[in-house]
Amino acid sequence: LLLPMYIFASSILKFLGQPDDIAELCGIIAVWVIPVHFAFAFLFPLNRFLQCQLNNKVIAIAAGVAIVLHVFVCWLFVYGLNLGVIGTMATVNFAWWLNVFILFTYATCGKCPLTWTGFSI
């Protein structure tokens, strides 16, 4: 429903009177933020599932691993590869999806045997 606002953010901001350079940069950032929302669709239910199993420590560890790797990869992309804003947004996406991957792997690979019995059809 809000996807067009992200896709056309630069045009909307220009229409509202923002300077062209700022509007273009915001448009680039807005497009690169879209995958984060898909990560949220997986991350929030995984967080709730693990919280209900009293596995809060796992959520904290996954977030810690994701943030440490995010800092390293962000530095590499921005300063090492000179990717600038696009590199920053790519690492933001990486960090959120890494968190999803860690929690999903933990929940489905045997650490919740009494509650996770596999996917149902």
C-alpha positions in Angstrom: 0.0 0.0 0.0 2.8 2.4 0.8 5.2 1.0 -1.8 4.6 3.8 -4.3 5.7 6.4 -1.7 9.1 4.6 -1.5 9.4 4.2 -5.3 8.4 7.8 -6.1 10.0 9.4 -3.0 12.2 11.7 -5.0 9.4 13.0 -7.2 7.1 13.5 -4.2 9.9 15.4 -2.3 10.6 17.6 -5.3 6.9 18.4 -5.6 6.8 19.3 -1.9 9.7 21.8 -2.5 12.8 19.9 -1.4 16.0 20.8 -3.2 16.7 18.4 -6.1 20.0 17.0 -4.8 18.4 16.1 -1.4 15.3 14.7 -3.1 17.4 12.5 -5.4 19.5 11.1 -2.5 16.3 10.5 -0.4 14.8 8.7 -3.4 17.8 6.4 -3.6 17.7 5.6 0.1 13.9 5.0 0.0 14.3 2.4 -2.8 17.0 0.6 -0.8 14.9 0.5 2.3 12.2 -1.6 0.7 13.8 -5.0 1.3 14.0 -4.2 5.1 10.3 -4.2 5.3 10.2 -7.8 3.9 12.7 -8.8 6.5 10.4 -7.3 9.2 7.6 -9.6 7.9 9.8 -12.6 8.9 11.7 -11.1 11.9 8.7 -10.0 14.0 6.9 -13.4 14.0 10.2 -15.1 14.7 10.9 -12.8 17.6 7.4 -13.4 19.0 7.7 -17.2 18.6 11.1 -17.3 20.4 9.8 -14.9 23.1 6.9 -17.2 23.8 9.5 -20.1 24.2 11.4 -17.9 26.7 14.4 -17.8 24.3 15.1 -14.1 24.8 18.9 -14.7 25.0 18.9 -16.1 21.5 17.2 -12.9 20.2 19.8 -10.8 21.9 22.7 -12.9 20.7 21.4 -12.8 17.1 21.0 -9.0 17.3 24.5 -8.7 18.7 26.0 -10.8 15.9 24.1 -8.9 13.3 25.2 -5.5 14.6 28.9 -6.5 14.9 28.9 -7.8 11.4 26.9 -4.8 10.2 29.6 -2.4 11.5 32.4 -4.3 9.8 30.6 -4.8 6.5 29.4 -1.2 6.5 33.0 0.1 7.0 34.1 -2.3 4.2 31.4 -1.1 1.8 31.6 2.6 2.5 35.4 3.1 3.0 36.9 0.0 1.4 34.8 -0.2 -1.7 33.7 3.5 -1.8 30.0 2.6 -2.3 28.8 5.5 -0.2 25.1 5.7 0.6 24.2 2.7 -1.5 26.8 0.6 0.3 25.3 1.8 3.6 21.8 0.8 2.6 23.0 -2.6 1.3 24.6 -3.3 4.7 21.5 -2.3 6.5 19.6 -4.9 4.4 22.3 -7.4 5.1 22.1 -6.9 8.8 18.3 -7.3 9.0 18.3 -10.4 6.8 21.2 -11.9 8.8 19.2 -11.5 11.9 16.2 -13.3 10.2 18.5 -16.1 9.0 20.0 -16.7 12.5 16.6 -16.8 14.2 15.0 -18.9 11.6 17.9 -21.4 11.7 17.7 -21.5 15.5 14.0 -22.1 15.5 13.8 -24.7 12.7 17.0 -26.7 13.3 16.2 -28.5 16.5 16.4 -25.9 19.2 12.6 -25.8 19.7 11.7 -29.5 19.4 8.5 -29.4 21.4 6.9 -26.5 19.5 8.4 -26.6 16.1 7.4 -29.8 14.3 8.0 -28.5 10.8 6.0 -26.6 8.2 2.3 -27.6 7.7 0.4 -27.6 4.5 
